[in-house]
Amino acid sequence: MEKWIERQKHIIDFTLSSLLRRKGKNAALLVVYTLVVFMLASVVFFVQAIKREASVILKDSPDMIVQRMSAGRHELIPASYLDPILSIRGVSAARSRLWGYYYDPVAGANYTLMVPEDPGPPAGTILIGQGVSRVRLAHEGDTLEFRSHDGTLIDLEVKGTISRESELVSSDLILVSEEDFRRIFGTPVGFATDFAVRVKNPRELSTVAVKAAGLLPDTRQILKDEIFRTYDAVFSWRGGMMLVILCGALLAFIILAWDKASGLSSEERREIGILKAIGWETSDVLLMKFWEGMAISFSSLLAGVILAYAHVFFTSAVLFEAALKGWSVLYPEFRVTPFIDFSQLVILFFLAVVPYTVATIIPSWRAATVDPDSVMR
Amino acid sequence: MIELADIRKVFNAGRPNEFVAVDGVSLVIDAERTTVLRGPSGSGKTTLLSLIGCMARPTSGRIRLYDREITSLPERFLTGIRQNTFGFIFQQCNLIKGITALENVMLPAYPSGEKHALLKNRAMDLLDTFKVSRKAQSKVEWLSGGEAQRVAIARALINNPSIVIADEPTANLDTKLSREFMEIMGRLKSERKTILFASHDPIIYESDLADRVIVLRDGRVERSIP
């Protein structure tokens, strides 16, 4: 065992000095490799962290949302629909919600206006998300003007901003009183946007949904899992889109790395010949090439992952935010909680280290199996 | 003792550029003696050396090394023999550029897993023997021709081989350095090593060191002196 370790040490030693002999070439490769790993890891970390962030925030969302449908489109739901839902066994609570989208021509942005469950802001006042605050330069005490459904202008005073922790889904949010909401959108009293329903036992949720659909045939039921899935799909899609863009760069790098790793120079071939002639076995040469591939790819992986970690969790993925976060005008500005899934690192390892190491070994294996007498000539 | 029986080596067999480098050579090379393979370029000296040194396999024929038939051994065993039995000195020195003289000397022993400190001491002793220890930490490309040659000799001896094979070792040396080289070989001979040269340099084949000179021409043995 001791001999085995000593042998590895000798060969690693030689490998490192071999790499240093071609400093410029290997340093350039290391930089490009690190950059590719950095981009790849940034996307993976960011998408995963943002999905996790969203799921943490959405965990308090209702078990089921009931919406009225008309001609396949979402319609206002009469408050009288609440009673049949509350009569279903297993339903612990149901309440009507008022929310809608408001286009602000000044900022060119869409806001989400919502009447909160808890006692919200008093009539004439609003609470705004960080994105709204930024885009309208609005702070506590300022007044924002809204054009209502009938064209009248309504001034609402900003009472405060919504906490930063939930900015991912609240960046574009404005909390208003019920009275102001109905004034702006013209929603008649006795109607709501939808219902938020809670059930006692989550396993009964699908049964409750089927019963609600039976009692109120013109409604649709959206389950909590479906909301999660939608968010998941949206962020995965954004991540996927980034990856597609990165694919071009990745492909170019793969060609470069393959060329560098697989094409042995005549100098390298000569060296392999010398090593074999002085008594190195084919396996020793392959071990050396293995460590060479590992040294380059593993260092790049490590550097790329550390840089990506800093990029995503300390600078909130400043390079990718436009593509990854969405909200075309109101970018959420928040720091995602540092979180890395071990399986992501394993995937990155297999994407970055294994192909390069294999690409390094194969041509050397071909060269190392040739008779070493070529160096005699 | 090395025995060659009807050795043939054909390159590019069956192709239009087929070339017979060694053609039916049978020889017995005595242990602890110095043998010189002499002949013009293309006479098959280098090919014969590489066949004896287990660096290539003959197309036909048998080679026995210390009564052991080695031509049919798998590659792994041949490497083992190359590592432990032979020390090679090449015409071009074939040192690995970019690393130090000391590292070059230690290289053949790396796969053995010998402790680094012990190995380094042995390598330094060898460099000291050949008076190049002060160049131990110099990169080999900074060495003069004579120094590089002596580092190459130290490398050939690091695994304490019983047979030293030198292919045209004086081809790139001037007369003074060639004589110095022969002095070193004389010391090795006195240490009872078997020495095998391939050369057409009179400094080698006319020296007192040469116990036997085998003259090759067109891949065949023309004559043996004595």
Interface residues (C-beta under 8 A of the other chain):
Chain A: E2 K3 W4 I5 E6 R7 K9 H10 I11 F14 S17 S18 L20 R21 R270 E271 I274 L275 K276 A277 I278 G279 W280 E281 T282 D284 T369 D371 P372 D373 V375 M376 R377
Chain B: T46 T47 L49 S50 M55 A56 R57 E75 R76 T79 R82 Q83 N84 F88 F90 Q91 N94 I96 K97 G98 I99 E103 M106 L107 P108 Y110 P111 S112 G113 E114 K115 H116 L119 R155 A156 N159 D167
